[in-house]
């Protein structure tokens, strides 16, 4: 009831898993990934052990093929499972049980595996793999293109409902929760892959917002530029984010705050005009930024 892709980027070591299904919230059960360990898609008649236990085995040094062999040996019903996985060194594997509903199957090419069941036709999986191989961009973009190619080729024969995209770092870390550059889910939508693409664009834009909001010197603590050019880069990033987030004033607002912190009150006033007009409560919020130490009280009085 799902098609999916797992992949490792040879250049960065990043790992990704993505899926689409005519089912509610498929990302909750299908997609698994851990930085520097691997990525797994478990689908068809989903058994979470293939995700959780599979990740433990990869973490312990088992290859992707060995993980599948061990999990199938412990499963009383492997014939209804479908799994794709890739390890941190780029070894990919896929498995489709004999009782998975057709069209079903899987393909492996180097550090990528695509698999699906209940597909519309035999062209879906080759289209996914070909799109991933030929698409430019980073890992998230190529995986996203693979899902879009699957839809164009026919996708899930029952229709479409949910999708997910998860990308993690390529290095083992003690804080894996901080190394998920992309973690997006579409739980219930008439065009989930298109919505996932929109969310990925938003994720990119909010990377600029969060990168500024949490930046020591630029936004946290007394204002200073950690490195020459950091202020201009942050302002440019927020301006680009504001174009993507048209109708959402978050990037515009924080760009105005950053201008004020840098001493450009004229620019800050111009930047904040539209956000404050759209949401007058932000005037009160500016006062709270003063109380929290982000802005100077006298500066805010000039901005209002």
C-alpha positions as CSV (number, residue, x, y, z in Angstrom):
1,X,0.0,0.0,0.0
2,X,3.1,2.2,-0.3
3,X,6.1,3.2,-2.3
4,X,9.3,4.3,-0.8
5,X,13.0,5.2,-1.3
6,X,16.0,4.8,1.0
7,X,19.3,6.4,0.0
8,X,22.7,7.5,1.1
9,X,24.5,10.5,-0.4
10,X,28.1,9.6,-1.2
11,X,29.3,13.2,-1.0
12,X,27.9,14.1,2.5
13,X,27.1,10.7,4.0
14,X,23.6,11.9,4.7
15,X,20.9,9.2,4.8
16,X,17.3,9.6,3.7
17,X,14.0,7.7,3.6
18,X,10.7,8.9,2.0
19,X,7.4,7.4,1.2
20,X,3.9,7.9,-0.1
21,X,0.8,5.9,0.5
22,X,-3.0,5.9,0.2
23,X,-3.1,5.6,4.0
24,X,-3.2,8.0,7.0
25,X,0.1,9.2,8.4
26,X,2.4,6.6,6.7
27,X,5.5,8.3,8.1
28,X,4.6,7.2,11.6
29,X,5.3,3.6,10.7
30,X,7.2,3.4,7.5
31,X,10.2,5.8,7.9
32,X,13.1,5.2,10.2
33,X,16.6,6.8,10.2
34,X,19.5,7.4,12.6
35,X,22.5,9.6,11.9
36,X,25.5,7.6,10.9
37,X,23.7,4.3,11.1
38,X,21.1,3.9,8.4
39,X,17.7,4.5,6.9
40,X,14.8,2.0,6.7
41,X,11.4,1.8,5.1
42,X,9.1,-0.9,6.4
43,X,5.8,-1.2,4.6
44,X,3.1,-3.5,3.2
45,X,1.7,-5.2,6.3
46,X,4.0,-3.1,8.5
47,X,5.9,-4.6,11.4
48,X,7.7,-2.0,13.4
49,X,10.4,-4.5,14.4
50,X,11.9,-4.1,10.9
51,X,12.5,-0.4,11.7
52,X,13.4,-0.5,15.4
53,X,15.2,-3.8,15.6
54,X,16.7,-3.3,12.1
55,X,18.3,0.0,13.2
56,X,19.8,-1.8,16.3
57,X,21.3,-4.4,14.0
58,X,22.7,-1.8,11.6
59,X,24.1,0.1,14.6
60,X,25.8,-3.1,15.8
61,X,27.6,-3.5,12.5
62,X,25.4,-5.8,10.5
63,X,25.1,-5.2,6.7
64,X,21.8,-4.3,5.1
65,X,21.5,-7.8,3.6
66,X,22.3,-9.4,7.0
67,X,19.7,-7.3,8.7
68,X,17.0,-8.4,6.3
69,X,18.1,-12.1,6.7
70,X,17.9,-11.9,10.5
71,X,14.6,-10.1,10.7
72,X,12.9,-12.4,8.2
73,X,14.2,-15.4,10.2
74,X,12.5,-14.1,13.3
75,X,9.3,-13.1,11.6
76,X,6.4,-15.6,11.5
77,X,4.9,-13.8,8.5
78,X,7.7,-12.5,6.3
79,X,5.6,-13.1,3.2
80,X,3.5,-10.0,3.8
81,X,6.4,-7.6,4.6
82,X,8.2,-5.2,2.3
83,X,11.4,-3.5,3.5
84,X,14.1,-1.3,2.0
85,X,17.2,-0.2,3.9
86,X,20.6,1.4,3.5
87,X,23.5,1.4,5.9
88,X,26.0,4.1,6.7
89,X,28.5,2.8,4.2
90,X,26.0,2.8,1.4
91,X,25.0,-0.9,1.3
92,X,21.4,-1.0,0.2
93,X,19.0,-3.9,0.2
94,X,15.3,-4.5,-0.4
95,X,12.8,-7.3,0.3
96,X,9.3,-8.0,-1.0
97,X,7.4,-10.9,0.4
98,X,5.6,-13.3,-1.9
99,X,2.2,-12.3,-0.5
100,X,2.6,-8.5,-1.0
101,X,-0.1,-7.2,-3.2
102,X,0.8,-6.3,-6.7
103,X,2.1,-4.6,-8.5
104,X,5.0,-5.0,-6.0
105,X,8.7,-5.3,-6.0
106,X,12.0,-3.5,-5.4
107,X,15.1,-2.2,-7.1
108,X,18.6,-1.5,-5.8
109,X,21.3,0.7,-7.5
110,X,24.4,1.4,-5.4
111,X,23.4,3.3,-2.2
112,X,19.7,3.6,-3.1
113,X,16.7,1.2,-2.9
114,X,13.2,1.8,-4.1
115,X,10.2,-0.5,-3.3
116,X,6.5,-0.5,-3.6
117,X,3.3,-2.5,-3.4
118,X,-0.2,-2.0,-4.7
119,X,1.4,0.1,-7.4
120,X,-0.5,1.1,-10.5
121,X,1.9,-0.5,-13.0
122,X,5.4,-1.8,-13.5
123,X,6.8,1.6,-14.6
124,X,6.6,3.2,-11.1
125,X,9.8,1.8,-9.5
126,X,12.1,2.3,-12.6
127,X,10.8,5.8,-12.8
128,X,11.6,6.4,-9.2
129,X,15.1,5.1,-9.5
130,X,15.9,6.9,-12.7
131,X,14.7,10.2,-11.3
132,X,16.8,9.8,-8.2
133,X,19.9,9.0,-10.3
134,X,19.5,11.8,-12.8
135,X,18.1,14.6,-10.5
136,X,20.4,17.5,-9.4
137,X,20.5,19.0,-5.9
138,X,21.1,17.6,-2.4
139,X,19.8,14.4,-1.0
140,X,16.4,15.8,0.0
141,X,15.8,17.2,-3.5
142,X,16.7,14.0,-5.2
143,X,14.6,11.9,-3.0
144,X,11.7,14.3,-3.4
145,X,12.1,14.1,-7.2
146,X,11.9,10.3,-6.9
147,X,8.5,10.5,-5.2
148,X,7.3,13.0,-7.8
149,X,8.4,10.6,-10.6
150,X,6.5,7.8,-9.0
151,X,3.3,9.9,-9.0
152,X,3.7,10.8,-12.6
153,X,4.2,7.1,-13.5
154,X,1.0,6.0,-11.7
155,X,1.8,5.8,-8.0
156,X,-0.4,3.8,-5.6
157,X,-3.3,2.2,-7.6
158,X,-5.7,3.1,-4.7
159,X,-4.9,6.8,-4.8
160,X,-2.9,9.0,-2.5
161,X,-3.3,10.3,1.1
162,X,0.0,10.7,3.1
163,X,3.7,11.1,2.6
164,X,6.9,11.6,4.6
165,X,10.5,12.7,4.1
166,X,13.3,12.2,6.7
167,X,17.0,13.1,6.2
168,X,19.6,12.6,8.9
169,X,23.4,13.3,9.1
170,X,26.0,10.9,8.0
171,X,28.0,10.8,11.2
172,X,27.3,8.9,14.4
173,X,26.5,11.4,17.2
174,X,25.5,11.4,20.8
175,X,22.7,13.8,20.1
176,X,20.9,12.4,17.1
177,X,17.8,14.6,17.6
178,X,20.0,17.6,16.6
179,X,21.0,16.0,13.3
180,X,17.8,15.8,11.3
181,X,18.0,18.5,8.7
182,X,14.6,17.4,7.2
183,X,11.8,15.7,9.1
184,X,8.5,16.3,7.3
185,X,5.2,14.4,7.3
186,X,1.9,14.9,5.4
187,X,-0.6,13.0,7.4
188,X,-3.8,13.4,5.3
189,X,-3.9,15.4,2.0
190,X,-5.5,15.0,-1.4
191,X,-2.1,15.5,-3.1
192,X,0.5,14.6,-0.4
193,X,3.6,14.6,-2.6
194,X,2.9,18.1,-3.9
195,X,2.2,19.2,-0.3
196,X,5.5,17.5,0.8
197,X,7.3,19.5,-1.9
198,X,5.7,22.7,-0.5
199,X,6.7,21.8,3.0
200,X,10.3,21.2,1.9
201,X,10.4,24.7,0.4
202,X,9.1,26.0,3.7
203,X,11.7,24.0,5.7
204,X,14.4,25.6,3.6
205,X,13.0,29.1,4.3
206,X,12.7,28.5,8.0
207,X,16.2,27.2,8.2
208,X,17.2,30.8,7.5
209,X,14.8,32.1,10.1
210,X,15.9,29.7,12.8
211,X,19.5,30.1,11.9
212,X,19.2,33.8,12.7
213,X,17.0,33.5,15.7
214,X,19.3,31.1,17.5
215,X,22.6,32.8,16.3
216,X,24.9,34.0,19.2
217,X,25.7,37.7,18.6
218,X,23.3,38.3,15.8
219,X,20.3,37.6,17.9
220,X,21.3,36.0,21.2
221,X,23.3,38.1,23.7
222,X,24.8,41.5,23.0
223,X,24.9,42.2,19.3
224,X,28.1,41.5,17.4
225,X,29.1,39.7,14.2
226,X,30.8,36.5,15.0
227,X,32.5,36.6,11.5
228,X,32.8,39.4,9.0
229,X,29.8,39.3,6.7
230,X,27.5,37.3,9.0
231,X,25.0,40.2,9.3
232,X,24.7,40.6,5.5
233,X,24.4,36.9,5.0
234,X,21.6,36.6,7.6
235,X,19.7,39.6,6.2
236,X,20.0,38.2,2.6
237,X,18.8,34.8,3.9
238,X,15.8,36.3,5.6
239,X,14.9,38.3,2.6
240,X,14.9,35.2,0.4
241,X,12.9,33.3,3.0
242,X,10.3,36.1,3.1
243,X,9.7,35.6,-0.6
244,X,9.1,31.9,-0.2
245,X,6.9,32.5,2.9
246,X,4.6,35.0,1.2
247,X,1.7,35.6,3.5
248,X,3.7,34.5,6.6
249,X,5.5,37.5,8.1
250,X,7.9,35.5,10.3
251,X,11.0,36.1,8.2
252,X,10.1,39.7,7.6
253,X,9.6,40.3,11.3
254,X,12.9,38.8,12.5
255,X,14.7,40.6,9.7
256,X,13.4,43.9,11.2
257,X,14.5,42.8,14.6
258,X,17.9,42.0,13.3
259,X,18.2,45.4,11.6
260,X,17.2,47.1,14.9
261,X,19.8,45.1,16.8
262,X,22.5,46.1,14.3
263,X,21.6,49.8,14.8
264,X,19.7,50.4,11.5
265,X,16.5,51.8,13.0
266,X,15.4,53.3,9.7
267,X,15.7,50.0,7.9
268,X,14.1,48.2,10.8
269,X,11.1,50.5,10.8
270,X,10.6,50.0,7.1
271,X,11.0,46.2,7.4
272,X,8.5,46.0,10.3
273,X,5.8,48.1,8.8
274,X,4.0,45.3,6.9
275,X,4.2,42.7,9.7
276,X,3.0,45.2,12.3
277,X,0.1,46.3,10.1
278,X,-0.9,42.7,9.4
279,X,-0.7,41.7,13.1
280,X,-0.9,44.7,15.5
281,X,-0.3,42.4,18.4
282,X,3.4,42.3,17.3
283,X,3.7,45.7,18.8
284,X,3.1,44.2,22.2
285,X,5.5,41.4,21.2
286,X,8.3,43.9,20.5
287,X,7.9,45.1,24.1
288,X,8.4,41.6,25.3
289,X,11.6,41.3,23.3
290,X,12.8,44.3,25.3
291,X,11.9,42.5,28.5
292,X,13.8,39.4,27.3
293,X,16.9,41.4,26.4
294,X,16.7,41.2,22.7
295,X,16.0,44.8,22.0
296,X,16.6,48.2,23.6
297,X,13.6,49.9,25.0
298,X,14.4,53.3,23.4
299,X,14.9,51.6,20.0
300,X,11.5,50.0,20.2
301,X,9.9,53.3,21.0
302,X,11.2,54.6,17.8
303,X,10.0,51.6,15.9
304,X,6.4,51.9,17.0
